[in-house]
Every structure is written in C-alpha cells, then in structure tokens.
C-alpha cells in the first residue's frame, strides 16, 4: 500500500456526531476541527472535506455549522428523527459510505474521522479499490475492527492539546 507523500489527493470525511460524543464523554471538551483537518490533510492535496452533522435544534448549532464551513468543510446536515416512543435516531453511516465510495475514483487517500466500527468494511473496500483508508478518532472509543482495517490510525487522545478546545 502507498505511503504518505505530498502529491496524494485526500478526502476527509468527519462523523461529527461520533467525535462530539467521544470528546465529551472522555474529556468534556470539544473538537478543534481546524487542527483535525490540518492533521488529516498532512501536507497533501485536499480534494474534499465533508463534515456530517445532525440538526437537533440545539443552541449555537447553526453557528457551529457555519464555523465548519469557514474552516473549509462542506457540511451535510440531517435532521434528527424522533419516534413516537420518544427515541431518537440520527446517523450518517450510509451517506458517508456512499460519498467515500463515490470519491474513491478521484482520490488516493480517504481519511475517516470516526470511531464507528460500521466503517471497517468500508476501509476494506477502499483498500481493494486502491485507496488508502486512514482513521482519526479516540482509540478508547474506537472499534477494534476499524483500527485493524485502516492503513493509518491517529489516536486523538495522543495529542489532546492539539485536537481539543
């Protein structure tokens, strides 16, 4: 598999919900998305940066979405689904996977910023397509099968001063 080099075309796909909950539960802090993007690109050529977010009608939500765009992310927003029994559901797994598969023909590397083990099969597929899958997440809340399927894993716990606000 290819190593990291400056000519690599990179797409960065961020599961904002997954990272938010991990950062909150582990550190009671928020993600520094500027630093996350910078580390993900790693002096390579950024092709696309997409952040997948959930609209839950929380305070400051819209300013957060705007801040992501100011940093350089394209934001894809999905409304949270509320069910009659009171439960809620919102995830971007299928949307992120479809975008990754679509982007695979246009990039050398896809960086998934998530700890969700559902993406391990995607990493395996990307590698089969000749794309380098990389993952950035908090190791303590990342599925082992995801770490095993990636070519590079960056543990955000390893540099909390950089990656957390």
N, C-alpha and C positions, 0 to 999 in steps of 0.2 A: 504494500500500500504506500501511497505517496506520503512524503514528509511535508512539513510546513515550508513554503517558500513564498517570496514576495509576489510572484505572479499569479498566485492562486486566487480564483474568484470565489468569494464566500457569501453565503446567505445565512442570516442569523434569525432564528425563529424562537420567540420568547413566549413561554406559557406563563403569563404574568400572574395568574391566579395561584399556580403551583408555587412560584418563587415567593410571592407575597406571604402565603400561609406558612411556608417553611421559615422565612426570615422572621416572621412574627413569633411563631411558636418556639424557635430555637434561640432567638436573640432579642425579641421585642423591638426590632428595628426594621427599617425599610431598605429596599434595594437601591443602590446607586446605578441607575440604568445607563448613564453616560460611561461610567467605568466598565460596566458589564459589556457594553457594545465595543468599547475600545479593546478590551481584553479578548473578546470573541473574534474581532477582525484581525488583531495581532499583526499589524503592518502588512496585511494582504489587501486585495481589492474587494471592497464591499459592493456586492451586486444588489442585494435586498436585505432590509432589516424590517421584520414584521413582529409587532407585539400583539398578542391575542388577549383581549381584555373582556371582562364581564361588566355590564352595566347593572348595578344593583341599587341605584338611586341613593348612593351614599354621599355624604358631604364631601366636597373637594374632588369628586370623581372626574368631572369634566376638566378641571384644571390639571389633573394628573394625566388625562388622555392628551391634552394639549402639550404638556411638558414632554411626553414621549415623542410627539411629533417634532417638537423643537430640537430634541436630541438627534433625530434622524430616523425614527421609527415610523413606519406606516402602521396605523393602528386598525385592527379589525375588532369590531365591537359586537358582542352578542348580549341580548337581554337575558337576565336570569329568568328561569322558568319556575313558577310557583304552582304547586299541585294542590288539589282540594284538601288533601290530608295535612297540609301545612309544610310538606317537604319542599326542598328547592333543588334544582339541578342546573348546572351550567358548566359545560366544558367544551374545549376546542380540539379534542383529540383528533376527530375525523378531519376537521378543517386544516389543522396543522399538518397532518399526514398527507392530505391531498396537495397542499401547497408544496411540501417537501418533494413529493414525487414529481410534481409539475416542474419545479425548479431544478431537479436533478440533471436535466439536459443542458442547463445553462450555467452551472457552477461546478467547481472542483470539490468544494467542501460545504457541508451544511452543519451549522452549529445549533444544536437544540438546547435551549436553556430551560430545562425541566428535570425533575427527578422522577417523573411518572414512568413506571415500568411498562405501560402500554406502548411506549415508543421503542422498546427493544427490537421488536420485529421490523419496525421502520428502519432502524440502524442497519440491521442485517440486509434488508432490501437495498438500501442506498449503497452499501459496500458492493453488493452484487452488480449494481448499475455503474460501478466505477467512481462513486462519490465517497469522499472521506467524511464519515459521520463523527462529529465531536459533540460532547455534552458538557455543559456547565451547570452545576447545581450544588446543593449542600449534601455532602456524602452521607451524613447521618439520616437524611430523609430521602435518599435516592435508592430506587430499587436496584438490587444487586445485578439482576439480569440486564438492566440498562447499562450499567458500568461495564459489564462483560462484553457487550455488543458494540461499544464505541471504540474508535481509534485513539481518542484522546479524552480524558476526563479531567476537568478542572474543578476542584473542590472549593466552593466559595467560602467554606469555613476556614480554609487555609490562609486567607487574607481578608478578614472581616473589616479591617481599617480601610481597605480599598473598595470593597464591594458593598458595604452597608453605610447608610447615612446615620 
